[in-house]
Amino acid sequence: MKIAFIVDEFPCLSQTFVLNQIVGLIKMGHDVHVFAEKKGSDIKTHDDYKKYDLLNKTYYYCIPKNIMFRLLKGLFFIIKYTPRNHKVVFRSLNIFRYKRKAWSFHLLFLSIPFIERRPFDIIHCQFGTLGLKAVLLRQIGAINCKIVTSIRGFDVTMILKEKPGVYHELFKVGDFFLPVCQSLKERLIHAGCDKMKIAIHYSGIDCSKFEYSPRRRINDEYIMLLTVARLVEKKGVAYAIEAVASLISKGKKIVYTIVGDGMLRENLQQIIARLGIEQQVKLIGWKTQEEVKILLQKSHVLVAPSLTSASGDQEGIPNVIKEAMASGLPVVSTFHSGIPELITDGVTGILVPEKEIHSLADALAYLISHPEICNEMGKSGRKYIEENFDINKLNNTLVQIYQQLLGKKAADNLTFKKENL
C-alpha cells in the first residue's frame, strides 16, 4: 500500500509513537510518505530516522511568512500546476468557500506536495486537527483516498472545549477514527462521531528495544526518579517536584531527573530553586530515544503525574510509561484519561488523584521503602506491555484496518478486534 502520514512536525523527539508506526509499516513493505508543516531539529534525531532514510520520504508544506515571497512562489505554483491540475488549483483559490485559506494561498501550498506524489491508498492523520487538513485536500481534489485519523488527547479535549463543532465535516467524510484509549473514544462519540467508524488502537512500542532488568538497590543508595515529558501544564511536573522536595526534606536520598523541554521550563527551574533542591532535581532537556533508554535503565521509578490542564487539555496514554514498564520500572502516575487502561493500580504501578502532592509523595515513599514491590511491579509491567502494546502486533492490526477500509465500501463492515468497537 501507498500510505501518506500527515503530521505537524517531523522529526519530533516527543512523538516516538508516530515514528514507530512509520518504521513498522516500512519494515512490512509498505510505501510510506510523511507530510509535515514544520521541520523538526536535526540536532537530535532517533536512529531510525536515518536508518530508514526518512529525510527523503518527508515533504513539507511550509507557507512562506514573507508576503512578497509567498505571492511570487504562489504564482509560480499556479503557472506550473494549472495545466495538469487545473481543478485542484482553481478550487484551492476559491475565496468564496475557503476565504482566508484561499486568498492566503494556504490551500495551494498545502496541496502541492500531495498532487506531486499522488495517488495514495490511505491518508493517516496523526491528530484530529490534522484530519481537518485531509478533509480540505479531498474537497479540492488533491487526494482521493481513505482518510484515517488518530485521536491522541488534546485534539478531543482542549480543542473540542474551545470549538465544539470543529470536527463536524471530518466526522462526516472521514473514513475511520483511531482513539488511543477508551476515554477518548467516548469523547469522540459524545462529540457526534459515528461509533461504527471508531476503534481503539493503542500506540505501541518496540519491546525488543527496551531491555527488561530487575532493579537492585544497595542500602543507602540514592533513589533515581525519572520523568520524560514536554514541560507543559498537563504533564503535572510541578506537582512531582513538590512531592520530591517533601521527601528530600524528610531525609530521603533522591536524585530526580526531568527529561524534556517546553514553555514551563523556566517556571519549573524557579520552583526547584525556591525549594532549594537544585542538587537533587535536574532539568536536562530533550534526549534521543537511545539516551532515554539509558536513563530508564539507570532509574528506579518513573514519575508521570499527568493532569487535566486549565484549558481542558488531557493526555491519551503517554508512550514513555509503556517504555518504562517494558524496561522493568514501576510507575507512579495518576487516575487520568487512558492511564488506568495501562497501569493497574498496585500491580504494575501506583495511581493517585491528579494534583495531590501528598498522595504522590506517599506513593513514591512506599516504593522507596519496598524495593521488592518495585521488582514485582516491573515484572508484571513488562508482561502487560508485551501482551497489549507491542508495536509489531499493533502495526499488523493497523494494516488490517487499512486493508478492510480499501476492500469494503462501508467502514461499519470492519471485522477486526470487535472488542474495541
LINMOSUL-V678676 format. One record per pair of residues at least 4 apart in sequence whose C-alpha atoms are under 8 Angstrom apart, sorted by the first residue. I is the first residue (numbers start at 1). GAP is how many residues later the second one is. D is the distance in Angstrom with one decimal. If there is no record, write none. Layout:
BEGIN
<<I/GAP/D> <I/GAP/D>>
END
This chain:
BEGIN
<<1/29/5.3> <1/30/6.1> <1/119/7.9> <1/120/6.2> <1/121/7.8> <2/28/6.3> <2/29/4.7> <2/30/6.0> <2/31/7.9> <2/117/7.9> <2/118/5.2> <2/119/5.4> <2/120/6.8> <3/27/7.3> <3/28/6.1> <3/29/4.9> <3/30/6.3> <3/117/5.9> <3/118/5.9> <3/119/4.9> <3/120/6.0> <3/121/7.3> <4/28/5.9> <4/29/4.8> <4/30/5.8> <4/31/7.1> <4/116/6.7> <4/118/6.2> <4/119/4.8> <4/120/6.1> <5/27/7.3> <5/28/6.2> <5/29/4.8> <5/30/6.0> <5/118/6.0> <5/119/4.9> <5/120/5.9> <5/121/7.1> <6/28/6.1> <6/29/4.9> <6/30/6.1> <6/117/7.2> <6/118/6.2> <6/119/4.8> <6/120/6.2> <6/124/6.6> <7/27/7.3> <7/28/6.2> <7/29/5.0> <7/30/7.2> <7/118/6.6> <7/119/5.8> <7/120/7.6> <7/123/6.9> <8/28/5.3> <8/29/5.4> <8/30/6.2> <8/122/7.5> <9/27/5.4> <9/28/6.0> <9/29/4.6> <9/30/5.6> <9/31/5.7> <10/26/6.1> <10/28/6.6> <10/29/5.3> <10/30/5.0> <10/48/7.9> <11/28/6.7> <11/29/4.9> <11/30/6.9> <11/31/7.6> <11/34/6.8> <11/38/7.5> <12/4/7.4> <12/28/5.6> <12/29/7.5> <12/33/7.6> <13/31/7.6> <13/32/6.6> <13/33/7.2> <13/273/7.4> <13/274/7.6> <13/275/6.6> <13/276/7.7> <14/215/7.6> <14/216/7.2> <15/4/7.0> <16/4/6.0> <16/303/7.8> <17/4/6.5> <17/186/5.9> <17/187/6.7> <17/188/7.2> <17/302/6.9> <18/4/6.3> <18/108/7.4> <19/4/6.0> <19/29/8.0> <19/30/7.9> <20/4/5.9> <20/184/7.3> <20/185/6.7> <20/186/7.5> <20/371/7.1> <21/4/6.2> <21/370/7.6> <21/374/6.6> <22/4/6.3> <22/10/6.9> <23/4/6.1> <23/25/7.3> <23/29/7.3> <24/4/6.3> <24/367/7.5> <24/368/6.9> <24/371/6.4> <25/4/6.6> <25/5/5.6> <25/6/7.9> <25/7/7.2> <25/370/6.9> <26/4/5.1> <26/5/6.4> <26/6/6.4> <32/25/7.3> <33/24/5.2> <33/25/6.1> <33/26/7.8> <34/23/6.1> <34/24/4.5> <34/25/6.2> <35/23/5.8> <35/24/4.9> <35/25/5.8> <35/26/7.3> <35/78/7.7> <36/22/7.3> <36/23/6.3> <36/24/4.9> <36/25/6.5> <37/23/5.4> <37/24/5.2> <37/25/5.4> <38/22/6.7> <38/23/7.9> <38/24/6.7> <39/21/7.3> <41/4/7.5> <44/243/7.3> <44/244/6.2> <45/4/6.6> <45/243/6.2> <46/4/7.6> <46/242/5.7> <46/243/5.9> <46/244/7.4> <47/4/6.2> <47/243/7.9> <48/4/5.8> <49/4/6.2> <49/5/5.3> <49/6/7.2> <50/4/6.4> <50/5/7.3> <53/4/7.0> <54/4/6.1> <59/54/6.5> <60/53/7.3> <61/48/5.9> <61/49/5.3> <61/50/7.9> <61/51/7.6> <61/52/6.7> <62/47/7.2> <62/48/7.8> <63/7/7.0> <63/43/6.8> <63/46/6.4> <64/5/6.6> <64/6/5.2> <65/4/7.9> <65/5/7.0> <66/4/6.1> <67/4/6.1> <68/4/6.2> <69/4/6.0> <70/4/5.8> <70/35/7.9> <71/4/6.1> <72/4/6.2> <73/4/6.3> <74/4/6.2> <74/31/6.6> <74/34/7.4> <74/35/7.4> <75/4/6.2> <76/4/6.0> <77/4/5.8> <77/5/7.9> <77/31/8.0> <77/35/7.9> <78/4/5.5> <78/11/6.7> <79/4/7.7> <81/4/5.6> <81/5/6.9> <81/8/7.2> <82/4/4.1> <82/5/7.8> <82/7/6.1> <85/4/6.3> <86/4/6.0> <87/4/6.0> <87/53/7.6> <87/54/7.4> <88/4/6.1> <88/23/7.9> <88/52/5.3> <88/53/5.5> <88/54/6.0> <89/4/6.5> <89/19/6.6> <90/4/6.5> <91/49/5.3> <92/6/7.7> <92/10/5.8> <92/13/7.7> <92/15/5.2> <92/16/5.4> <92/48/6.1> <93/5/7.7> <93/9/4.6> <93/10/6.4> <93/12/7.1> <93/14/7.4> <93/15/7.1> <94/4/6.0> <94/5/7.2> <94/8/5.8> <94/9/7.9> <95/4/4.3> <95/5/7.0> <95/6/7.7> <95/7/5.2> <95/8/6.0> <98/4/5.4> <99/4/6.4> <100/4/5.6> <100/6/7.9> <101/4/6.3> <101/5/4.9> <101/6/5.7> <102/4/6.1> <102/5/5.9> <102/6/7.3> <105/4/6.1> <106/4/6.1> <107/4/6.1> <107/29/7.8> <107/30/7.9> <108/4/6.5> <109/4/7.9> <110/4/7.8> <110/27/7.9> <111/4/6.2> <111/26/6.5> <111/31/5.9> <112/4/6.2> <113/4/6.5> <114/4/5.7> <114/28/6.4> <114/29/7.1> <115/4/7.8> <115/27/5.6> <115/28/7.3> <118/25/7.0> <119/24/7.0> <119/25/7.4> <119/26/7.8> <120/23/7.5> <120/24/7.6> <120/25/6.2> <121/24/5.4> <121/25/6.6> <121/285/7.5> <122/23/5.7> <122/24/5.0> <122/25/6.2> <122/26/7.2> <122/280/7.1> <123/11/7.5> <123/22/6.8> <123/23/6.1> <123/24/5.0> <123/25/6.1> <124/23/6.1> <124/24/4.7> <124/25/5.7> <124/26/7.5> <125/5/5.5> <125/6/5.3> <125/9/7.4> <125/22/7.5> <125/23/6.2> <125/24/4.7> <125/25/6.2> <126/4/6.6> <126/5/7.7> <126/23/6.1> <126/24/5.0> <126/25/7.1> <126/26/7.9> <127/4/6.6> <127/22/6.3> <127/23/5.3> <127/24/5.3> <127/25/6.3> <127/28/6.4> <128/4/6.9> <128/21/6.2> <128/22/6.6> <128/23/5.6> <128/24/8.0> <128/27/5.4> <128/28/7.3> <128/39/7.8> <129/4/7.4> <129/26/6.2> <130/4/6.8> <130/19/7.9> <131/4/6.4> <131/16/7.7> <131/17/7.8> <131/18/5.8> <131/39/6.7> <131/43/7.8> <132/4/6.5> <132/35/7.3> <132/38/6.2> <133/4/6.2> <134/4/6.2> <134/13/7.0> <135/4/6.2> <135/34/7.5> <135/35/6.3> <135/38/7.2> <135/39/7.4> <136/4/6.3> <137/4/6.2> <137/5/5.1> <137/6/5.8> <138/4/5.9> <138/5/5.0> <138/6/6.1> <146/28/7.6> <146/29/6.0> <146/259/7.3> <146/260/7.3> <147/27/5.3> <147/28/5.3> <147/29/6.7> <148/26/6.6> <148/27/5.9> <148/28/4.9> <148/29/5.8> <148/30/7.5> <149/25/7.5> <149/27/6.4> <149/28/4.9> <149/29/6.1> <150/27/5.8> <150/28/4.5> <150/29/5.7> <150/30/7.4> <151/4/6.6> <151/5/7.2> <151/26/7.1> <151/27/5.8> <151/28/4.3> <151/29/6.3> <151/33/7.2> <152/4/7.9> <152/27/6.1> <152/28/5.8> <152/32/7.6> <152/163/7.1> <152/164/5.2> <152/165/7.9> <153/4/6.2> <153/31/6.9> <153/160/7.2> <153/161/5.4> <153/162/4.8> <153/163/4.6> <154/4/5.1> <154/5/6.3> <154/158/8.0> <154/159/5.0> <154/160/5.6> <154/161/6.8> <155/4/5.2> <155/5/7.0> <156/4/5.2> <156/5/7.9> <156/28/7.0> <156/31/6.7> <156/32/7.0> <157/4/6.2> <157/30/7.8> <157/155/5.8> <157/156/5.3> <157/157/6.1> <158/4/6.3> <158/153/5.8> <158/154/4.6> <158/155/4.3> <158/156/7.2> <159/4/6.0> <159/5/7.6> <159/154/7.9> <160/4/4.5> <160/5/7.2> <160/6/7.0> <160/31/8.0> <161/150/7.9> <161/151/6.8> <164/27/7.4> <165/26/7.8> <167/4/5.9> <168/4/6.4> <168/24/7.6> <169/4/6.2> <169/5/8.0> <170/4/5.1> <171/21/7.4> <171/22/5.3> <171/23/7.3> <172/21/7.8> <175/22/6.7> <175/230/7.7> <175/236/6.6> <176/21/4.9> <176/22/6.0> <176/235/6.9> <177/20/6.0> <177/21/4.9> <177/22/6.6> <178/20/6.0> <178/21/5.4> <178/22/5.5> <178/23/5.4> <179/5/5.7> <179/6/5.5> <179/19/7.5> <179/20/6.8> <179/21/5.1> <179/22/6.1> <179/23/7.6> <180/4/7.0> <180/5/7.8> <180/20/5.6> <180/21/5.2> <180/22/4.6> <180/23/6.4> <180/136/6.1> <180/137/7.0> <180/158/7.9> <181/4/6.5> <181/19/5.8> <181/20/7.2> <181/21/6.6> <181/135/6.2> <181/136/7.0> <181/156/7.9> <181/157/5.2> <181/160/7.4> <182/4/6.3> <182/18/6.7> <182/156/6.5> <182/159/7.9> <183/4/6.4> <183/154/5.9> <183/155/6.0> <184/4/6.2> <184/132/7.0> <184/153/7.7> <184/154/7.7> <185/4/6.4> <185/13/7.2> <185/14/7.6> <185/15/6.8> <186/4/6.1> <187/4/6.1> <188/4/6.6> <188/5/5.6> <189/4/4.9> <189/5/6.5> <189/6/5.9> <193/4/7.5> <193/5/8.0> <194/4/7.2> <195/226/7.4> <196/215/7.0> <196/216/5.1> <196/225/7.0> <197/214/6.0> <197/215/6.3> <198/223/6.3> <199/221/5.3> <199/222/4.8> <200/220/5.4> <200/221/7.0> <201/193/7.5> <201/197/7.9> <201/219/7.9> <202/187/6.8> <202/192/7.3> <203/116/7.3> <203/186/7.0> <203/188/7.4> <203/191/7.6> <204/115/7.8> <204/185/4.7> <204/186/5.3> <204/187/4.2> <204/188/7.9> <204/190/6.4> <205/114/7.7> <205/117/7.2> <205/118/7.0> <205/184/6.4> <205/185/5.5> <205/186/4.7> <206/4/7.4> <206/184/6.0> <206/185/5.3> <206/186/7.2> <207/4/7.8> <207/116/7.9> <207/119/6.3> <207/178/7.8> <207/179/6.7> <207/183/6.2> <207/184/7.6> <210/83/6.8> <210/113/6.9> <210/116/6.0> <210/117/5.4> <211/115/7.3> <211/116/5.4> <212/114/6.2> <212/115/4.3> <212/116/5.1> <212/170/7.1> <213/84/7.6> <213/114/6.4> <213/115/5.7> <214/114/6.0> <214/115/8.0> <214/161/5.7> <214/164/7.0> <214/165/7.5> <215/85/6.4> <215/113/7.5> <215/114/7.7> <215/156/7.9> <215/159/7.6> <215/160/6.2> <216/155/7.7> <217/4/6.5> <217/154/7.2> <220/33/7.6> <221/32/7.4> <222/31/4.9> <222/32/5.3> <222/33/6.6> <223/30/6.2> <223/31/4.7> <223/32/6.1> <223/76/7.6> <223/77/6.4> <223/145/7.1> <224/30/6.1> <224/31/5.0> <224/32/6.0> <224/33/7.6> <224/74/7.2> <224/75/4.7> <224/76/5.3> <224/77/6.8> <225/29/7.2> <225/30/6.2> <225/31/4.6> <225/32/6.3> <225/74/5.8> <225/75/6.0> <225/76/5.1> <225/77/5.9> <225/78/6.8> <226/30/5.8> <226/31/5.0> <226/32/6.0> <226/33/7.7> <226/69/7.8> <226/70/7.5> <226/73/6.4> <226/74/7.9> <226/75/6.4> <226/76/4.9> <226/77/5.9> <227/10/7.9> <227/29/7.9> <227/30/6.4> <227/31/4.8> <227/32/6.1> <227/75/5.9> <227/76/5.2> <227/77/6.3> <228/30/6.0> <228/31/4.6> <228/32/5.9> <228/76/7.9> <228/92/6.7> <229/6/6.6> <229/29/7.7> <229/30/6.3> <229/31/5.2> <229/32/7.5> <230/5/7.0> <230/30/5.1> <230/31/5.3> <230/32/5.6> <231/4/6.7> <231/6/7.2> <231/29/6.3> <231/30/5.1> <231/31/4.4> <231/32/6.3> <231/33/5.3> <231/34/6.0> <232/4/7.6> <232/30/6.0> <232/31/6.2> <232/32/5.7> <233/4/7.7> <233/31/7.5> <233/74/7.7> <233/76/5.8> <234/72/5.6> <234/73/4.9> <234/74/5.5> <234/75/5.0> <234/79/6.6> <234/80/6.3> <234/81/7.3> <235/69/7.1> <235/70/6.2> <235/71/4.5> <235/72/6.3> <236/4/6.9> <236/68/7.6> <236/69/5.1> <236/70/5.0> <236/71/5.8> <236/119/7.3> <237/4/6.3> <237/31/7.9> <237/67/7.8> <237/68/6.5> <237/69/7.9> <238/4/6.4> <238/30/6.3> <238/33/7.6> <239/4/6.2> <239/66/7.3> <239/116/6.3> <239/117/7.5> <239/118/5.7> <240/4/6.1> <240/63/7.3> <240/65/6.6> <240/117/7.1> <240/120/7.1> <240/121/8.0> <241/4/6.1> <241/30/7.9> <241/31/7.1> <241/40/7.8> <242/4/6.4> <242/115/6.6> <243/4/6.6> <243/114/5.2> <243/115/6.6> <243/117/6.2> <243/118/4.7> <244/4/6.2> <244/10/7.8> <244/12/7.7> <244/117/6.6> <245/4/6.2> <245/30/6.8> <245/32/6.9> <246/4/6.6> <246/115/7.2> <247/4/6.7> <247/5/5.5> <247/114/6.7> <247/118/7.3> <248/4/4.8> <248/5/6.5> <248/6/6.7> <254/26/6.4> <255/25/4.7> <255/26/6.0> <256/24/6.0> <256/25/4.7> <256/26/6.4> <257/24/5.9> <257/25/5.1> <257/26/6.4> <257/27/7.2> <258/23/7.6> <258/24/6.0> <258/25/4.9> <258/26/6.2> <258/27/7.6> <259/24/6.3> <259/25/5.4> <259/26/5.2> <259/27/5.7> <259/28/6.8> <260/23/7.5> <260/24/6.9> <260/25/4.5> <260/26/4.4> <260/27/7.3> <261/4/6.2> <261/24/5.2> <261/25/6.1> <264/4/6.1> <265/4/6.2> <265/18/7.9> <266/4/6.3> <267/4/6.4> <268/4/6.3> <269/4/6.2> <269/14/7.5> <270/4/6.0> <271/4/6.2> <272/4/6.2> <272/5/5.7> <272/6/5.9> <272/9/7.1> <273/4/6.4> <273/5/6.0> <277/4/6.0> <278/4/6.7> <287/4/5.7> <287/5/6.1> <288/4/6.2> <289/4/6.1> <290/4/6.6> <291/4/6.4> <292/4/6.1> <293/4/6.4> <294/4/6.4> <295/4/6.2> <296/4/8.0> <296/28/6.4> <296/31/6.9> <296/33/7.6> <297/30/6.9> <299/30/7.7> <300/29/6.3> <300/30/7.5> <301/28/5.7> <301/29/5.4> <301/30/5.8> <301/31/7.3> <302/19/7.5> <302/22/6.7> <302/27/6.6> <302/28/6.5> <302/29/4.8> <302/30/6.3> <303/28/6.0> <303/29/5.0> <303/30/6.1> <304/17/7.4> <304/27/7.2> <304/28/6.2> <304/29/4.7> <304/30/7.3> <305/27/7.3> <305/28/4.8> <305/29/5.6> <305/49/7.0> <305/50/7.7> <305/55/8.0> <306/9/7.3> <306/27/6.8> <306/28/6.1> <306/30/6.5> <306/48/6.9> <307/7/6.7> <307/8/7.8> <307/27/7.4> <307/29/6.2> <307/47/5.4> <307/48/6.9> <308/4/5.8> <308/5/5.7> <308/6/5.1> <308/7/7.9> <308/28/7.6> <308/46/7.9> <309/4/5.2> <309/5/6.8> <314/22/7.9> <314/23/6.8> <315/21/7.6> <315/22/6.3> <315/23/7.4> <316/21/6.1> <316/22/5.4> <316/23/7.4> <317/4/7.9> <317/20/7.4> <317/21/5.3> <317/22/5.4> <317/25/7.5> <318/4/7.4> <318/21/7.6> <319/4/6.5> <320/4/6.1> <321/4/6.2> <321/10/7.1> <322/4/6.1> <322/20/7.9> <322/63/6.5> <322/67/7.6> <323/4/6.3> <324/4/6.5> <324/5/5.2> <324/6/7.4> <324/7/7.4> <325/4/5.1> <325/5/6.4> <325/6/7.3> <325/23/7.7> <325/53/6.2> <325/56/4.8> <325/57/5.3> <325/60/6.9> <326/52/7.9> <326/55/6.5> <326/56/4.4> <326/57/7.8> <326/59/6.1> <326/60/7.5> <327/51/7.6> <327/55/6.8> <328/47/7.3> <328/49/7.7> <328/50/4.0> <328/51/5.9> <328/53/6.6> <328/54/5.9> <329/45/7.3> <329/46/7.7> <329/48/7.4> <329/49/4.8> <329/52/7.6> <330/18/6.1> <330/19/5.0> <330/20/7.9> <330/44/5.6> <330/45/7.5> <330/47/5.5> <330/48/5.1> <330/51/7.3> <331/12/7.9> <331/17/7.1> <331/18/4.6> <331/19/6.4> <332/17/5.7> <332/18/4.9> <332/19/5.9> <332/20/7.7> <332/28/7.5> <332/31/6.9> <332/32/7.0> <333/6/7.8> <333/16/7.7> <333/17/6.4> <333/18/4.9> <333/19/6.4> <334/5/7.2> <334/6/7.9> <334/16/7.9> <334/17/4.6> <334/18/4.7> <334/19/5.4> <334/20/5.6> <335/4/6.6> <335/5/6.1> <335/16/5.8> <335/17/6.0> <335/18/5.6> <335/19/6.6> <336/4/7.0> <336/17/7.9> <336/18/7.1> <338/4/7.1> <339/4/6.1> <340/4/6.3> <340/5/7.5> <340/11/7.8> <343/4/7.7> <343/5/5.7> <343/6/6.0> <343/7/7.6> <343/8/7.7> <343/38/7.9> <344/4/5.5> <344/5/6.5> <344/6/7.6> <345/4/5.6> <345/5/4.9> <345/6/5.5> <346/4/5.3> <346/5/7.8> <346/31/7.8> <347/29/7.8> <347/30/5.5> <347/33/6.9> <347/34/7.9> <348/28/7.8> <348/29/4.3> <348/30/6.4> <348/31/8.0> <348/32/5.7> <348/33/4.9> <349/28/6.1> <349/32/7.9> <350/13/6.5> <352/4/7.4> <352/7/6.1> <352/8/6.3> <352/11/7.7> <353/6/7.4> <356/4/6.2> <357/4/6.1> <358/4/6.1> <359/4/6.2> <360/4/6.3> <361/4/6.0> <362/4/6.1> <363/4/6.5> <364/4/6.1> <365/4/6.1> <366/4/6.1> <367/4/6.2> <367/6/6.9> <367/7/6.2> <370/4/6.7> <371/4/6.6> <372/4/6.5> <373/4/6.1> <374/4/6.0> <375/4/6.1> <376/4/6.3> <377/4/5.9> <378/4/6.2> <379/4/6.5> <380/4/6.3> <381/4/6.2> <382/4/6.2> <383/4/6.3> <384/4/6.0> <384/5/7.7> <385/4/4.9> <385/5/6.5> <386/4/5.3> <389/4/7.7> <389/5/7.0> <390/4/6.3> <391/4/5.8> <392/4/6.2> <393/4/6.4> <394/4/6.1> <395/4/6.2> <396/4/6.4> <397/4/6.3> <397/19/7.6> <398/4/6.4> <399/4/6.1> <400/4/6.0> <400/16/7.2> <401/4/6.2> <401/13/7.5> <401/15/7.2> <402/4/6.3> <403/4/6.0> <404/4/5.9> <404/7/8.0> <404/10/6.3> <405/4/7.1> <405/5/7.5> <405/6/6.1> <405/9/7.5> <408/5/7.2> <410/4/8.0> <417/4/7.3>>
END
